[in-house]
Each structure stands twice: as structure tokens, then as C-alpha cells.
Amino acid sequence: MTRNILKSSIQNASFSIIFQILFRCISFILNAFIIRTVGQDVLGIMNVRLLLLESTILFLSKEPLLKACLTNAKSHNWAQVINLIWLSVPLSAALGLVLVYIWINILSPTDEIYFHQYKMGCYAIGASCVVEQATQSAVLVAQSFCFVKLKIVIESIYILGRTFVFVYLVVLYPNEAIHAFSLAQIFSAVLFCALYYVFFAWYIPNLNSFKRSDNKDKVDPLYSDMADFPFRSVLNFFPGFMFNEDKNIDKKLLVLTVSFVKQSVIKQVLTEGERYVMTISPVLTFSQQSIYDIVNNLGSLAARFIFRPIEESAYFYFTQMIHRDEPLKKQKEKNVAEAAEVLSQLCRVVTSIGLVVVIFGQSYSYTLLYLYGGNKLVETTLPTTLLQFHCFAIVLLAINGVTEAYVFATMNNKQLDKYNYMMVVFSITFLLISYLLTNILGPVGFILANCINMGARIAHSLHFIKNKYLETGYRPLEGLVPTSKFIATLFLSGVCTQYSEVYLLSNSVILHIGIGTIFLIITIAVWSFENQSLLRLGYEKYKQVSSKSD
């Protein structure tokens, strides 16, 4: 393909980040709307049970085939590839039949007042997944030939359309929220499918006309770099419509698909592990599931928008500074020293942020949940307790992100292979501990299991980093220990904000928030005073980057 693959990959990554932020913001606002309008049970049924059904069907029927078909797409026999990708339709239908039956008849039942809506929701999810899979040939072509903007535009319309239909129907019929969710799912799937095929039904004839025209040497980015586009009609996107002189399906791609199936099953279980435990375990009610989902999303905001960018930037930096296959004593002293200092300062920054979240989270969890979901969300103490516990998980998450970034960036291939197996062990252990602790402690068990899992991974990373620097004079892990003045300020802030919550919150939420703001400013000021050299270095680096970009 003549399009710039690297440029398109970078664009795709950039647009995907923006899209993820947009999607998270919409979900964040939508959840608040659902809580205030229809309550927690309905949110639990939709966000945990039904969306898990959709995720399972789509991921297992789409991911292996799409990955295999995207492999070396330039050399494909496209007739064979189209035939193969369409296997996702009967596969999703078969998976849908089995899983919908399990979701309706085997898993813990919903309350009687929601059962009919829930049952229709399961059928709607199954149907929408089949419709969405019927679009995969067009999605594959768009991705293979680098239609990056098309993908982002259609997916944005897809998300916004689903949200608009759902909100509109819920406002009209608040007691039929799950039915509204079901109709929104089907509508968005049909819209998604139609947009892709309508675009290519318009694009391909115009491309053919451009190729036949006398002006085909004219520069037109939409058509001029598509000389190798093999499709002559939108009907070629359907099985059996494209000339195929060889066998119907590429056997090598089929074998590759089977390999991806194994990976996809493991990845799906590890990614959605908490939701599977919630769904299978009868201990948590739908209300508790929805509360955990809300708290987890609120608590994860720091991870998504602060810690993850730090982690990704740190990983890239360490890969450039430290060679994987050489001990540190054989590498450039300047690079080793700088990497050690950067790791130490990153540890100090993320640990400080995490500790601030812990201290202020204990006094402001109730306030945040009240402002987000109203009285319905804070009717019981469970949401507040969950968010307070989640604050401790955020500290571990922050430390784990930076230390694992260094570990992954500096491990050699043998160490990476060994650690991949350890990650599987950590994840399976996490699922087992989650199940046990949830049965004993309820939703808090999930957070404690997360803390145990993060603690084990941090311990492994600290052991690796300590051994890595053992023969040098550098001790980057000392950055994990905060200064005494900062700790004293945090302690004072914690005591005063707790007093404010107990004695002032009931009279004035604004006054309570104001006191917290004052102590947060004092805490940041003390930290800044003790880390002047770090702030000065950061400012100088920022000026260098700004001057280069100018």
C-alpha cells in the first residue's frame, strides 16, 4: 500500500487517545445521569451484566480474525481475506446464542420488575453484535488502507448516536431504561454498519472514475495514492462477489486466527476479570456492582489522565537511555546517572500525588460522590467506603506504573518472557483472591485484591531495580520515601479536613471544600519548596522543548 504507514499509525494513535478521552467523559456524565434518573440497580444491570455480554461476544468473535487479516495486508489475496473475515458473523451468532442463554437462564437472576427488560436487553446485545460483525470487512479495508479519519468520524458518530438515543428515551420513559439501552444498542450498530458501507458505496465509484480520467496525475489525497486499491464495487466487501482463482479461504491465515483465539481468550479473561467475578459470584447485588463500577471509574481518572501519560513517557525515555542486554556498569556513565535520577524523581512525584489522594480522599470521598450522583448515590455508606479504600489502591497503582515502566524498558528478552508468565500467574491469583475476598467482604474485597496484586508486582519491580543498580553507586528507589516535612503537612491536612467533614460538612458543603482547598494549596507549597531543584529542572526542560517546537 502506498499510503504512509508510519504517519497513519501515529495519526491513529493520536486520534485514539482523543477518542478514548471523549468516550470516558461521555460515560462519566452518562453514569451520573443514570444514577440521578433511574437508580443503581439499573446501572449495574447495564454497565456490568449487559456490557460484559457485548464485550465477550465482540472480542472473541472479532479480535482473532481481525488481527490475522491485518497481518501483512499488502500481500493478501483479498477475496480470501473477505471470505475469512465474514466468518465473524456466524461465529458471533453462535457465541451470542450460547452466551445469551447463559446470561438469561444460568447467571444469578435480576429482580422480577427488571427481568423482562433484562431479557430483551440480552437479545438486543446478541443482535447488535451480529450487525456490527457484518461491518468487519469494511472496517478491515478502512484500517488496511489507512482511512484513519473515516474510522474516527464514524466511531464518534456511533458513540454520540447511541448516547443521544438512550438519553432521549430515558427522559421520555424513565421506567424503561433497559429497553432504552437495548434500542440504543441496536440503533447504533445499524448506524455503524450503514455509515461504513455508504461511504465505500460513494468512494469506490469515484475512485474508479478518477483512475479512468485524464487528470489521474493530479494530486488528490483522497484518490491519487490508492492505485493498489483492489475493490471495484462495494459488493466486493461481501463473500463470493470478488473473483478468486485460488481456494476460498487462506489456510495460513486460518491457522494464524486459531493462534490469536488462544491469546484473545486469555486477554479477555484478564481484562474483564473483575466483571466476570461480579457476574458469576452471587454475593454482589446489581446495586453493589453499579456502585463498584462508579467508584472504580472515579478512582481511575487519576490513573488514566495523570499516571498513564507519565508511565508511557517514562517507558519511552528509559528505552532510549538504557540498553536491555548490557549490565549498567558497561553502559555510558552519563546515561546511567541521568536515568537513575529521572527514575528517583518520578518515584517521588507519583508517590507524593498518591499520598495526597489518600489523605484528602478520606475526607472528601463522600462530598465527591454526593456532587457526582446526588442523594441516591450516598444513601448508604458503601460508596464512600469503597472510594476511601480505592484511594490506597491509587498510591500502589502510581508506584507500580513507574517501576514497571522501568522494568519493561530495561529487561532483556529472556527476562521479559519469564515475566510474561509471571503476569499470567499474578492475574489468575488476582481472580482467585478477588472471588474469595468478595465472598467475605463484599465489594471492598475487589479493591483489597487489587492492592495485593499491585503490591506483589511492585515487590517484583523493586527487587529487579535494586539488583540492576547493585553494582553502581545509585539508589533511585530512595525517591519512594517522602520527606519528613511533607509527611507532617499531610498529617496536619488529614486531621483538619477530617474535623471539617465531621463538624462542618453538614452545615456547608462549600465551606468544607474551601478548607480542603486551603490545605491542599499548603501541601503543594511545602512539597514545591522541598523539591525546588526538580521544579527548576522541569521548567528548563519545558523551555527547551518549547523553543525547539517554535
C-alpha positions as CSV (number, residue, x, y, z in Angstrom):
1,M,0.0,0.0,0.0
2,T,1.4,3.4,-1.0
3,R,0.0,5.4,1.9
4,N,2.4,6.4,4.6
5,I,2.0,3.6,7.2
6,L,4.1,5.3,9.9
7,K,2.2,8.6,9.6
8,S,-1.1,6.8,9.6
9,S,-0.1,4.8,12.7
10,I,0.8,7.9,14.6
11,Q,-2.4,9.7,13.5
12,N,-4.4,6.6,14.5
13,A,-2.7,6.5,18.0
14,S,-3.3,10.3,18.5
15,F,-6.9,10.1,17.4
16,S,-7.5,7.0,19.5
17,I,-6.2,8.8,22.6
18,I,-8.6,11.8,21.9
19,F,-11.4,9.3,21.2
20,Q,-10.8,7.5,24.4
21,I,-10.9,10.7,26.4
22,L,-14.1,11.7,24.7
23,F,-15.6,8.3,25.3
24,R,-14.6,8.3,29.0
25,C,-16.0,11.8,29.5
26,I,-19.3,10.8,27.9
27,S,-19.5,7.6,30.0
28,F,-18.7,9.7,33.1
29,I,-21.5,12.1,32.5
30,L,-23.9,9.4,31.4
31,N,-23.4,7.4,34.6
32,A,-24.2,10.4,36.7
33,F,-27.4,11.0,34.6
34,I,-28.5,7.3,35.1
35,I,-27.9,7.3,38.8
36,R,-29.9,10.5,39.3
37,T,-32.7,9.4,36.9
38,V,-33.2,5.6,37.3
39,G,-31.1,4.4,40.2
40,Q,-28.2,2.0,40.9
41,D,-29.8,-1.4,40.1
42,V,-30.4,-0.4,36.5
43,L,-26.9,0.9,36.2
44,G,-25.5,-2.4,37.5
45,I,-27.6,-4.4,35.0
46,M,-26.5,-2.3,32.0
47,N,-22.9,-1.4,32.9
48,V,-21.8,-4.7,34.3
49,R,-24.0,-7.5,33.1
50,L,-25.1,-6.4,29.6
51,L,-21.9,-4.6,28.6
52,L,-19.9,-7.7,29.7
53,L,-22.1,-9.8,27.4
54,E,-21.4,-7.4,24.5
55,S,-17.6,-7.3,25.2
56,T,-17.4,-11.1,25.4
57,I,-19.2,-11.7,22.1
58,L,-17.5,-9.0,20.1
59,F,-14.0,-9.6,21.4
60,L,-13.9,-13.3,20.9
61,S,-15.6,-13.3,17.5
62,K,-13.8,-10.2,16.1
63,E,-10.3,-9.9,17.7
64,P,-8.7,-13.1,16.4
65,L,-10.0,-12.8,12.8
66,L,-9.2,-9.0,12.6
67,K,-5.7,-9.5,13.9
68,A,-5.0,-12.3,11.5
69,C,-6.4,-10.5,8.5
70,L,-4.4,-7.3,9.2
71,T,-1.1,-9.3,9.2
72,N,0.9,-8.3,6.1
73,A,-2.3,-6.9,4.4
74,K,-0.3,-5.7,1.3
75,S,0.3,-9.3,0.1
76,H,-3.2,-10.5,0.7
77,N,-5.5,-12.3,-1.8
78,W,-8.3,-10.0,-0.8
79,A,-11.0,-12.4,-2.0
80,Q,-9.8,-15.0,0.5
81,V,-9.5,-12.4,3.2
82,I,-13.0,-11.1,2.7
83,N,-14.3,-14.7,2.9
84,L,-12.4,-15.3,6.1
85,I,-13.4,-12.1,7.9
86,W,-17.1,-12.8,7.2
87,L,-16.7,-15.9,9.4
88,S,-17.0,-13.5,12.3
89,V,-20.8,-13.2,11.6
90,P,-21.7,-16.9,12.1
91,L,-19.2,-17.0,14.9
92,S,-20.8,-14.1,16.7
93,A,-24.2,-15.5,16.1
94,A,-23.2,-18.9,17.6
95,L,-21.4,-17.3,20.6
96,G,-24.4,-15.0,21.1
97,L,-26.9,-17.9,21.2
98,V,-24.8,-19.7,23.8
99,L,-23.9,-16.7,25.9
100,V,-27.4,-15.1,25.8
101,Y,-28.8,-18.4,27.1
102,I,-26.3,-18.4,29.9
103,W,-26.9,-14.8,30.8
104,I,-30.7,-15.3,31.0
105,N,-31.0,-18.8,32.4
106,I,-27.9,-19.7,34.4
107,L,-26.4,-16.5,35.9
108,S,-28.0,-15.0,39.0
109,P,-31.4,-13.6,38.1
110,T,-32.4,-10.0,38.2
111,D,-35.4,-8.7,40.2
112,E,-38.8,-9.5,38.8
113,I,-39.5,-5.9,37.8
114,Y,-36.4,-5.8,35.6
115,F,-36.4,-9.4,34.2
116,H,-38.4,-8.7,31.1
117,Q,-36.3,-5.7,30.2
118,Y,-33.1,-7.6,31.1
119,K,-34.2,-10.5,28.8
120,M,-34.9,-8.2,25.9
121,G,-31.6,-6.4,26.6
122,C,-29.7,-9.7,26.2
123,Y,-31.4,-10.4,22.9
124,A,-30.7,-6.9,21.7
125,I,-27.0,-7.2,22.6
126,G,-26.8,-10.5,20.7
127,A,-28.5,-9.0,17.6
128,S,-26.4,-5.8,17.7
129,C,-23.2,-7.8,17.9
130,V,-24.1,-9.7,14.7
131,V,-24.9,-6.5,12.9
132,E,-21.7,-5.0,14.0
133,Q,-19.7,-8.0,12.8
134,A,-21.3,-7.7,9.4
135,T,-19.4,-4.5,9.1
136,Q,-16.0,-6.0,9.8
137,S,-15.0,-6.4,6.1
138,A,-15.4,-2.6,5.6
139,V,-13.6,-1.9,8.9
140,L,-10.7,-4.2,7.8
141,V,-10.4,-2.4,4.4
142,A,-10.5,1.0,6.1
143,Q,-7.8,0.0,8.6
144,S,-5.6,-1.7,6.0
145,F,-5.7,1.2,3.6
146,C,-5.2,3.8,6.3
147,F,-8.6,5.6,6.3
148,V,-7.8,6.9,9.7
149,K,-10.1,9.9,9.8
150,L,-13.0,7.8,8.5
151,K,-12.6,5.5,11.4
152,I,-12.6,8.3,14.0
153,V,-15.5,10.1,12.5
154,I,-17.7,7.0,12.3
155,E,-16.8,5.8,15.8
156,S,-17.5,9.2,17.2
157,I,-20.9,9.3,15.4
158,Y,-21.6,5.8,16.7
159,I,-20.9,6.7,20.4
160,L,-22.8,10.1,20.2
161,G,-25.7,8.5,18.4
162,R,-26.0,5.7,21.0
163,T,-25.8,8.2,23.8
164,F,-28.4,10.6,22.3
165,V,-31.0,7.9,21.6
166,F,-30.5,6.4,25.1
167,V,-30.8,9.8,26.9
168,Y,-33.8,10.8,24.8
169,L,-35.7,7.6,25.5
170,V,-34.8,7.6,29.2
171,V,-36.1,11.2,29.6
172,L,-39.4,10.2,28.0
173,Y,-39.7,6.8,29.7
174,P,-37.6,6.7,32.9
175,N,-39.1,3.3,34.0
176,E,-38.0,1.7,30.7
177,A,-34.3,2.5,30.9
178,I,-33.0,-1.0,30.0
179,H,-35.4,-1.0,27.0
180,A,-33.9,2.4,26.0
181,F,-30.4,0.9,26.4
182,S,-31.4,-2.0,24.1
183,L,-32.9,0.2,21.4
184,A,-29.8,2.5,21.6
185,Q,-27.5,-0.5,21.1
186,I,-29.4,-1.8,18.0
187,F,-29.7,1.7,16.5
188,S,-26.0,2.5,16.9
189,A,-25.0,-0.9,15.5
190,V,-27.2,-0.4,12.4
191,L,-25.9,3.2,12.1
192,F,-22.3,2.0,12.4
193,C,-22.8,-0.6,9.6
194,A,-24.7,1.8,7.3
195,L,-22.1,4.6,7.6
196,Y,-19.2,2.3,6.5
197,Y,-21.0,0.8,3.6
198,V,-22.5,4.1,2.4
199,F,-19.1,5.7,2.5
200,F,-17.5,2.9,0.3
201,A,-20.5,2.8,-2.0
202,W,-19.8,6.5,-2.6
203,Y,-16.0,6.3,-2.6
204,I,-15.3,3.3,-4.9
205,P,-17.2,4.6,-8.0
206,N,-15.5,8.0,-7.5
207,L,-12.1,6.3,-7.2
208,N,-12.8,4.3,-10.4
209,S,-13.8,7.4,-12.2
210,F,-10.6,9.2,-11.0
211,K,-8.4,6.3,-12.3
212,R,-10.1,6.4,-15.7
213,S,-9.9,10.2,-16.0
214,D,-7.3,12.1,-18.0
215,N,-6.5,14.0,-14.7
216,K,-5.3,11.0,-12.8
217,D,-1.9,12.5,-12.4
218,K,-3.5,15.4,-10.5
219,V,-2.7,15.3,-6.8
220,D,-5.8,14.4,-4.8
221,P,-5.0,12.8,-1.4
222,L,-8.4,11.0,-1.4
223,Y,-7.7,9.1,-4.6
224,S,-4.2,9.6,-6.0
225,D,-2.3,7.3,-3.6
226,M,-4.8,4.4,-4.0
227,A,-3.5,2.8,-7.2
228,D,-3.4,-0.6,-5.4
229,F,-6.9,-0.5,-4.1
230,P,-8.3,-3.9,-5.3
231,F,-12.1,-3.3,-4.8
232,R,-14.2,-2.3,-7.8
233,S,-17.6,-2.3,-6.1
234,V,-18.9,-2.3,-2.6
235,L,-20.3,-5.8,-3.4
236,N,-16.7,-7.0,-3.3
237,F,-16.9,-6.5,0.5
238,F,-19.3,-9.5,0.7
239,P,-18.2,-13.1,0.4
240,G,-18.3,-14.7,-3.1
241,F,-18.6,-11.4,-5.0
242,M,-14.9,-11.0,-5.7
243,F,-13.0,-13.1,-8.3
244,N,-11.0,-15.7,-6.5
245,E,-8.8,-18.0,-8.6
246,D,-7.4,-19.9,-5.5
247,K,-9.2,-21.6,-2.7
248,N,-12.0,-19.9,-0.8
249,I,-10.1,-19.2,2.5
250,D,-6.3,-18.8,3.1
251,K,-5.3,-21.7,5.2
252,K,-2.3,-19.9,6.7
253,L,-4.5,-17.0,7.9
254,L,-6.9,-19.6,9.3
255,V,-4.1,-21.2,11.4
256,L,-2.9,-17.8,12.5
257,T,-6.5,-17.0,13.6
258,V,-6.6,-20.1,15.8
259,S,-3.4,-18.9,17.5
260,F,-4.9,-15.5,18.1
261,V,-8.0,-17.2,19.6
262,K,-5.9,-18.6,22.4
263,Q,-4.4,-15.2,23.2
264,S,-7.8,-13.5,22.9
265,V,-9.4,-15.8,25.5
266,I,-6.6,-15.2,28.0
267,K,-6.6,-11.4,27.3
268,Q,-10.4,-11.2,27.7
269,V,-10.4,-13.0,31.0
270,L,-7.6,-10.9,32.4
271,T,-9.0,-7.6,31.1
272,E,-12.6,-8.2,32.3
273,G,-11.7,-10.4,35.3
274,E,-13.4,-8.2,37.9
275,R,-16.7,-8.1,35.9
276,Y,-16.6,-11.9,35.4
277,V,-16.2,-12.4,39.1
278,M,-19.1,-10.0,39.8
279,T,-21.3,-11.7,37.3
280,I,-20.5,-15.3,38.4
281,S,-20.5,-14.6,42.1
282,P,-24.0,-14.3,43.6
283,V,-22.7,-12.3,46.6
284,L,-22.9,-8.8,45.0
285,T,-26.3,-7.3,44.1
286,F,-26.7,-5.3,40.9
287,S,-26.7,-2.2,43.1
288,Q,-23.4,-3.1,44.7
289,Q,-22.0,-3.9,41.2
290,S,-23.0,-0.5,39.9
291,I,-21.5,1.3,43.0
292,Y,-18.2,-0.5,42.5
293,D,-18.2,0.3,38.8
294,I,-18.9,4.0,39.6
295,V,-16.2,4.2,42.3
296,N,-13.7,2.3,40.1
297,N,-14.3,4.8,37.2
298,L,-14.0,7.8,39.5
299,G,-10.8,6.4,41.2
300,S,-9.3,5.5,37.8
301,L,-9.5,9.1,36.5
302,A,-6.1,9.8,38.1
303,A,-4.6,6.7,36.5
304,R,-6.0,7.5,33.0
305,F,-5.2,11.2,32.8
306,I,-2.1,11.6,35.1
307,F,-0.3,8.3,35.8
308,R,-0.7,6.6,32.4
309,P,0.9,9.5,30.4
310,I,3.7,9.6,32.9
311,E,4.2,5.8,32.6
312,E,4.2,5.9,28.8
313,S,6.6,8.8,28.6
314,A,8.9,7.1,31.2
315,Y,8.9,3.8,29.3
316,F,9.9,5.6,26.1
317,Y,12.7,7.6,27.9
318,F,14.2,4.5,29.6
319,T,14.2,2.5,26.4
320,Q,16.4,5.3,24.8
321,M,18.8,5.7,27.8
322,I,19.4,2.1,29.0
323,H,20.3,-0.9,26.8
324,R,18.5,-4.1,27.6
325,D,21.2,-6.6,27.0
326,E,24.1,-4.9,28.8
327,P,24.8,-4.5,32.6
328,L,24.7,-0.9,33.7
329,K,28.5,-0.8,34.6
330,K,29.3,-1.4,30.8
331,Q,27.0,1.4,29.6
332,K,27.6,5.2,29.4
333,E,28.0,6.6,32.9
334,K,26.2,9.8,31.9
335,N,23.1,7.9,30.7
336,V,23.1,5.6,33.7
337,A,23.3,8.5,36.1
338,E,20.6,10.5,34.4
339,A,18.2,7.5,34.1
340,A,18.7,6.8,37.9
341,E,18.0,10.5,38.7
342,V,14.9,10.5,36.5
343,L,13.6,7.3,38.0
344,S,14.1,8.6,41.5
345,Q,12.3,11.9,40.8
346,L,9.5,10.1,39.0
347,C,9.0,7.9,42.0
348,R,9.0,10.9,44.3
349,V,6.4,12.7,42.1
350,V,3.9,9.8,41.7
351,T,4.3,8.8,45.4
352,S,3.6,12.3,46.5
353,I,0.5,12.6,44.3
354,G,-0.7,9.2,45.5
355,L,-0.3,10.2,49.2
356,V,-2.2,13.4,48.6
357,V,-5.0,11.4,47.1
358,V,-5.1,9.1,50.1
359,I,-5.1,11.8,52.7
360,F,-7.7,14.1,51.1
361,G,-9.7,11.1,49.8
362,Q,-10.6,10.1,53.3
363,S,-12.3,13.4,54.0
364,Y,-13.7,14.2,50.5
365,S,-15.0,10.8,49.2
366,Y,-18.5,11.5,50.4
367,T,-18.5,15.0,49.1
368,L,-17.3,13.9,45.6
369,L,-19.9,11.1,45.4
370,Y,-22.6,13.4,46.5
371,L,-21.8,16.1,43.9
372,Y,-21.5,13.4,41.2
373,G,-24.5,11.2,41.9
374,G,-26.7,13.1,44.3
375,N,-28.5,11.7,47.3
376,K,-29.3,8.4,45.6
377,L,-25.6,7.5,45.4
378,V,-24.8,8.2,49.1
379,E,-27.9,6.7,50.6
380,T,-25.6,4.1,52.2
381,T,-22.0,4.3,53.4
382,L,-20.8,1.7,50.9
383,P,-19.9,4.1,48.1
384,T,-17.9,6.3,50.4
385,T,-16.1,3.3,52.0
386,L,-15.2,1.9,48.6
387,L,-13.8,5.2,47.3
388,Q,-11.8,5.7,50.5
389,F,-10.3,2.2,50.1
390,H,-9.7,2.9,46.4
391,C,-7.5,5.9,47.3
392,F,-5.0,3.4,48.8
393,A,-5.1,1.4,45.6
394,I,-4.2,4.6,43.6
395,V,-0.9,5.0,45.5
396,L,0.1,1.5,44.6
397,L,-1.1,2.0,41.1
398,A,1.1,5.1,40.7
399,I,4.2,3.4,42.1
400,N,3.6,0.2,40.0
401,G,3.2,2.2,36.8
402,V,6.6,4.0,37.1
403,T,8.6,1.0,38.4
404,E,7.1,-1.4,35.8
405,A,7.8,1.1,33.0
406,Y,11.5,1.0,34.0
407,V,11.4,-2.8,34.3
408,F,9.7,-3.4,30.9
409,A,12.1,-0.8,29.3
410,T,15.3,-2.4,30.6
411,M,14.6,-6.2,30.7
412,N,16.2,-8.4,28.1
413,N,14.2,-10.8,26.0
414,K,14.7,-13.8,28.4
415,Q,13.6,-11.8,31.4
416,L,10.6,-10.4,29.5
417,D,9.5,-13.9,28.5
418,K,9.8,-15.0,32.2
419,Y,7.9,-12.0,33.4
420,N,5.0,-12.6,30.9
421,Y,4.4,-16.0,32.6
422,M,4.6,-14.2,36.0
423,M,2.0,-11.7,34.8
424,V,-0.4,-14.6,34.0
425,V,0.2,-16.1,37.4
426,F,-0.4,-12.7,39.1
427,S,-3.6,-12.2,37.1
428,I,-5.0,-15.7,37.8
429,T,-4.1,-15.3,41.5
430,F,-5.9,-11.9,41.5
431,L,-9.1,-13.5,40.1
432,L,-9.0,-16.2,42.8
433,I,-8.3,-13.7,45.6
434,S,-11.0,-11.4,44.3
435,Y,-13.5,-14.2,44.4
436,L,-12.6,-15.2,48.0
437,L,-12.4,-11.7,49.4
438,T,-15.6,-10.6,47.6
439,N,-17.5,-13.5,49.2
440,I,-16.1,-12.5,52.6
441,L,-16.1,-8.6,52.4
442,G,-18.3,-7.7,49.5
443,P,-17.2,-5.1,47.0
444,V,-14.3,-4.0,49.3
445,G,-12.8,-7.4,48.5
446,F,-12.2,-6.3,44.9
447,I,-10.2,-3.3,46.0
448,L,-8.1,-5.3,48.6
449,A,-7.4,-7.9,45.9
450,N,-6.2,-5.2,43.6
451,C,-4.0,-3.9,46.3
452,I,-2.5,-7.3,46.9
453,N,-1.9,-7.8,43.2
454,M,-0.3,-4.4,42.8
455,G,1.8,-5.0,45.9
456,A,3.2,-8.2,44.5
457,R,4.0,-6.6,41.2
458,I,5.7,-3.7,42.9
459,A,7.8,-6.0,45.1
460,H,9.0,-7.8,41.9
461,S,9.8,-4.5,40.2
462,L,11.7,-3.1,43.3
463,H,13.7,-6.4,43.5
464,F,14.6,-6.1,39.8
465,I,15.6,-2.4,40.1
466,K,17.6,-2.9,43.3
467,N,19.6,-5.7,41.6
468,K,20.0,-3.7,38.5
469,Y,21.8,-0.9,40.4
470,L,23.5,-3.1,42.9
471,E,27.0,-2.7,41.4
472,T,26.6,1.1,40.9
473,G,26.5,3.9,43.4
474,Y,23.0,5.0,42.5
475,R,19.9,4.3,44.7
476,P,16.9,5.5,42.6
477,L,14.4,3.8,44.9
478,E,15.1,6.3,47.6
479,G,12.8,8.6,45.8
480,L,9.9,6.5,47.1
481,V,10.5,7.8,50.6
482,P,8.8,11.2,51.1
483,T,10.4,14.0,53.1
484,S,9.5,14.5,56.8
485,K,8.1,18.0,56.3
486,F,5.8,16.8,53.5
487,I,4.6,13.9,55.7
488,A,4.0,16.3,58.6
489,T,2.0,18.6,56.3
490,L,-0.1,15.7,55.0
491,F,-0.8,14.5,58.6
492,L,-2.0,18.0,59.6
493,S,-4.1,18.3,56.5
494,G,-5.7,14.9,57.2
495,V,-6.6,15.8,60.8
496,C,-8.0,19.2,59.9
497,T,-10.1,18.0,56.9
498,Q,-11.4,15.1,58.9
499,Y,-12.6,17.6,61.6
500,S,-14.1,19.7,58.8
501,E,-16.0,16.7,57.5
502,V,-17.4,15.7,60.9
503,Y,-18.4,19.1,62.1
504,L,-18.8,21.5,59.1
505,L,-19.9,19.4,56.1
506,S,-23.5,19.0,57.4
507,N,-23.8,22.8,57.6
508,S,-22.0,23.8,54.4
509,V,-20.5,21.8,51.6
510,I,-18.8,24.9,50.2
511,L,-17.1,25.6,53.5
512,H,-15.8,22.0,53.7
513,I,-14.5,22.2,50.1
514,G,-12.9,25.6,50.8
515,I,-11.0,24.3,53.9
516,G,-9.8,21.3,51.8
517,T,-8.6,23.7,49.0
518,I,-6.6,25.8,51.5
519,F,-4.8,22.7,53.0
520,L,-4.2,21.3,49.5
521,I,-2.5,24.6,48.5
522,I,-0.4,24.5,51.7
523,T,0.6,20.8,51.0
524,I,1.6,21.6,47.4
525,A,3.5,24.7,48.6
526,V,5.5,22.6,51.1
527,W,6.2,19.9,48.5
528,S,7.3,22.6,46.0
529,F,9.6,24.2,48.5
530,E,11.3,20.9,49.2
531,N,11.6,20.0,45.5
532,Q,12.8,23.3,44.1
533,S,15.6,21.7,42.1
534,L,13.1,19.2,40.5
535,L,10.7,22.0,39.5
536,R,13.5,24.2,38.2
537,L,14.8,21.3,36.1
538,G,11.3,20.6,34.8
539,Y,10.8,24.2,33.8
540,E,14.2,24.3,32.0
541,K,13.3,21.2,30.0
542,Y,9.9,22.6,29.2
543,K,11.5,25.8,27.8
544,Q,14.0,23.7,25.7
545,V,11.1,21.7,24.2
546,S,9.1,24.9,23.6
547,S,12.0,26.7,21.9
548,K,12.6,23.7,19.6
549,S,9.0,23.5,18.6
550,D,9.0,27.2,17.8
